[in-house]
Amino acid sequence: MSLRKLVAGNWKMNGRMAQLEEALAVAAANPDPAAELLLCPPATLIAAMSQALTGSSVAVGGQDCHAAEAGAHTGDISAGMLADAGASHVILGHSERRADHRETDADVAAKTRAAWAAGLVAIVCVGETEVQRDAGKTLAVIGAQLAGSLPEGATGANTVIAYEPVWAIGTGRTPTGEQIAQVHAFLRQNAPDATIRLLYGGSVNPGNASDIFAIDNVDGALVGGASLKARDFNAIIAAANGT
Ligand code: 13P
């Protein structure tokens, strides 16, 4: 089965109001894309970006949410607040959140439930470290993350899975096509629903995107650095549209 590709940009902790121009340039270049498009700016820009992109082909998402709906959680943002600000998606369990904020699989599962309850699509991230890969534990690690982070009830309508090898994030290094294919085949076998899209993330750029999109069971990309500039992100989108 071929699923519509999703090209998602994760701006991480980058971007000010002035960078909304980049988002507008992505929308302007892609009035009717074959792929589904998403930008996940920092929380401070979600409302403004959503307003700026209203009626365009580019959806807006958050990068994290709290598991609770509301309450005494200083500095946190709930899934309902993201939806209220115009988000349709939220990235959960990114390796930077797992590392910087000690998020566990159980935390990610609770956040995923909260995202679904708010009507958001959860983009649940998994991926091995270099030490784990070198020890031959890649599939065991990813299998455990998937089992622990994805609650019952995941479907293609409410969930996307992103495979992001930690060692490939922001390093310019990417796995071989065979390595990506192996993990994505494993994810396809273990995902609870055949319509859940499987994104690859980690140093995707205009030069390698076509090759990555051509790999079996790769249904899109989660792009960090190369999503910050419309020119690069548009080139990656063009590669997805061509597959
Ligand atoms: P880079 O594309 O900058 O390697 O980041 C990948 C990533 O972590 C996306 O979530």
Boltz pocket constraint, residues with backbone or C-beta under 6 A from the ligand:
constraints:
  - pocket:
      binder: B
      contacts: [[A, 10], [A, 94], [A, 164], [A, 168], [A, 169], [A, 170], [A, 171], [A, 172], [A, 201], [A, 202], [A, 203], [A, 204], [A, 222], [A, 223], [A, 224], [A, 225], [A, 226]]
      max_distance: 6.0
